[in-house]
Amino acid sequence: MYSIKKVSELLGIPVVTIRAWENRYGIITPNRSEGGHRSFSEEDISKLRYLKKQMEENGVKISEAVHMLQQETSLVNVEKNTISNPGNTYDKMIEELYDDLIAYNTSQANETIDLAFSMYEFENVFHYILVPVLHRIGSDWESGLLNVTQEHFASQIILHRFSQLFRILPIDQRLPKVLAFCPEDEHHQIGLMHFTLFLKKKGHDVIYLGPNTPVIGLSSIIKMKNISIITISVTASKHIETVYQWIESTIREYPTLRIVLGGSAFEQHHAPLQLPNVHYPDHKRWDDWYESVFLTT
């Protein structure tokens, strides 16, 4: 949750304007403390960002932007209430986002993503909209249906939005610090992004190194930043043995480190590293794993 001052800083919207939009249009509903202080959610922030974007980039008035958001909200709520399979709820947004990305429509693509974040929890947006779009674009590129510039454009738009979301999530300094990376020559980072967002939402401070990260020099980062958790994502099985060797030597140097491994390579590999502080959480039960590891010790 965020104070009105923090929201103003993040979005570049004056505090007085946020209050005016809240009071006049009721489009956001911040919580209030006993002392009357406003507390804004990620959904409130996404709605405010959507309104500002409509006004600045499309030249609409605030009343028109609010009406547009309300119409979109009504449409999504109808879909939520009438479709039993939650995965299908997002089909319309997936199609719109895919079409905009392959047509290089930056503004329209960002509007769709803004709307999604205003409607759904950010983890659901990532898992049910952004990841499927990226997978579809990657598959169509490999099949020759899209060219490399379309694939790069789409990836950069989504990675940029990931970075924005990553930046605004608050940090609880009492929680263990995390280092996240994919090993050298491993370029598929979607799973890593997803899991680090999960940890960021819990309040962890995450140093995100991303794909194609050489392990040389990581020891100094672990020491300098007092890292307690390292999460690694691997999709190519050829990297597993190298990763395992690095983990074993690193744990000898830092015995209290927790190592969290994920990615399709580990799911297909039938020889897990038998060390007590190495974890392979089921991607469908991250919350259960987190509680068993961090909340019961």
N, C-alpha and C positions, 0 to 999 in steps of 0.2 A: 504494500500500500504506500501511497506517495502523498506528501503534503501539497497544498496548492502552489506553494512557492517552488517546489521541485518540479511539478508539472509545467509551470510557467517557464522554468529554465530549459527543460527538455524539449518543449514544443515551440518556444519563442512566442508564446501568446501571453499578453499582459494578464496579471492576476485579476484586474478589474473586468477584463473581457470575459474570462472564464466564469466569474461570478455572474455577470450579466447573462451569458448564454444559459447558465444553469437555472437562473431565476425566471427568465423570460420563456425559454423553450422546454425546459425539463428534460433535455435529451441525455443528460448525465445525472446520476444519482449517487454522489459521494456519501460515504458513511460519515457520521459526526461523532466526535468524542463527547464525554460529559461536559467538557468545557466549550463545546461548539465548534471545534476545529475540524475542517474537512479532511477526509482521507480518500484518495482516489485509487481505483483499481486499474489493472492493465486494460480492461474493457473501456473504462472511461477515457483513458489516454488514447486508445485507438479511435474512439468516436471523435474526440477533439482533433486528432490529427487528420481524420477524414474530412471534417468540416473545414479546417484551415486549407487543406489541399484543394478542395472544390473552389474555395473563394480565390485563392492565389493563382491556381493554374487554369481554371475554367471561367474565372470572372463572374461567378454567381454570387448573389447576395446571401447573407447568413440564413435568412428565412428559407430561401430556396434550397440551400445545402442541407438544412435540417429536414426539409420535406423529402429530399432525395434519400437521406439516410433512413427516415421513417418508412418510406416505401420499400427500400431494400430489406429493412428489418422485418417488416410484415411478411414479405415474400419468403424470407428464410424461415420465419417461425411457422408459416403454413407448411413448408417442406418438412420441418422438424416434426410436426404433429401428424403428418399424413404418411410418412415413410417409416416403416418399422426397422429396416436395416440401417444403422447409423452411418455405415460407409457410403450408402447411396445418397445420403443427405447432401453430400458435397459435390455431387456429379456436375451440377450446373456451373459451380465456381471453377471446377477443374477444367471444364471445356472452355469457359471464357478466358481463364488465365493462359491455358495452352495456346489458344488462338492469338491472343495478344502478344505472347512471347515470341512465337514464330514469325509474327508480322512486325516485330521490333517496336511495338506500341508501348513505350515506357510508361506514360501517364496512365493509360488504361489498365495496364498490368498492376501498377502500384495501387490504383483505386480498388481493384478487386481484392488485393491482399489486405489493404486497409479495412475494407468491409468485412472480410473474413475475420480479422482480429477483433473487430467490434462485435461480432456475433458469437464467436466461439472462444474457448480457452486456447491459449497460444499453442499448447502441446497438441491439441486436436487439429489446429490449422496446419501445423508442421507435419503431423503424421498423416492426416487424411486429405490434405490438399497439396502442400508444397512438395512433399516426397513423391506422391504419385505423378505429379506433373514432371518432376525431374526424371523419374524413371521412364516415363513415356517418351520424353524428349530424347533421352539417351538411347532408348531402344529404336526410335525412329531414325536417329542419326546413324546408328550402327547398321540399320537396314537400308540406308541410302535415301530415305524419304526426306530428311532434313540435311542441310549443309552444316559445316563446322562452325560458321559464324552464328547461325541460329542457336546451336547448342551452347556456344560460349556466352552469347547474350543472355539466354535464359538462366544459365548457371550463375552469372554475375549478378543479375537482378535478385535472385533468391538468396544468394550468399550475402548480398548487401543488406537485405531485410533481416537475415539472421544476425548480422553484426549489430544492427540497430537494436533489435530486441535484446540481444546479449548485453548491450551496454546499459540499458535502463533498469534491468532487474537488480534489486537491492542485494547487498552483501551482508551476511552476518559474520563478523570477524571472529566469533567464538568457534565457528565450524572449521573443520580441517580444510586446508588449501589443496587445490587439485591442479594437476598438469595433464593436458589432453593432447594427443597427437596420433597421427598415422605414420608408420615407419617409412624410411626412404624407399622411393619408387612405388609407394602406395598412394594413389590419388583419389580414392573413393572415400569421401569424408561425411556422407550423409548420416550414417549411423552414429558417428562420433558427434556430429552436431546435435543430433536428437538427444543423445544421452547427456551431453554437457548442458543442454537446456534444462533437462530434468534436474540435474544437480544445481544449476543456477537458481532454479525456482525454489529449491530447498534453502537457498541462501549461501551456498558455497562460493568462495572466490576461486574462479577458474582461469588459469593461464592457458589459452587455447593456441596451440602451435599449428594445428591443422595438418594437411597432407604433406607427404614427401619430406618428413623431418629426419635428418641424420641424428643418430643417438649420441654421437660424439659431442660432448659439451653439456649434455643434459644433467650430468651429475652436479655440475656447478650451479645449475638453476635450482635443483632440488635442495641443495644446501642454502643457497642465497635466499630463496623465497620460502624456506621452511615447508616444503611440500610434504603432505601426508598421504595423498591419494594420487595414483597415476592411472589414467584410463587410456587404453590403446584400442584402436579399431583396425581390423585387417580383413580384407576380402580375398586376397590372393594367398593361397596356401604356401607358396614358395617362401613367404616371409616368416612363417611361423618359427622355424628353428632358430633363425637369427634373433627374433624377438625373445624367444625363450632363453637363449644364451645371455642376452642383455639383462633380462629380468633376474636371472639367477645371480649374476655378478653384482647387479644393483642392490638386490636384497641383502647380499653379504655386506655391502657397504652401508646400507640403511635398513637394518632389520625390522623396523617398525612400519615400513611402507606398506600400504595396501595397493595391490595392482588389480585393476578391473579390466577384463578383456571382453571384447565383443566383435561382431562381424561374422559374415558367412564362412570365412576360413576356419574359425574356431568351432562353428557349428558342424562343419564337415570333418574336422580333425578329431579322431577318436582317442587321442593320447593327451589329455589335459595335464597341465603342470601340477604336480602333486605337492603344493606348498600351502600352508594354512592361510597365508595372507594374499593368495591369488584367487580371484573371484570370476565366475562366468555367469552373471545374472541373466535369467530368462527375460527377454525383452517384453514379454507380456505381463511380467510380475515384478517390475522394478520397485514398486512401492513396498511389496512384501519383502523383497531382498533388502531394501534400504532399512526398513524397520528392524529386521533381524540382525543386521550388521552394526548399525549405528545407534539404534534406540534401545537396545537391550544389553549394551555393554557399558 
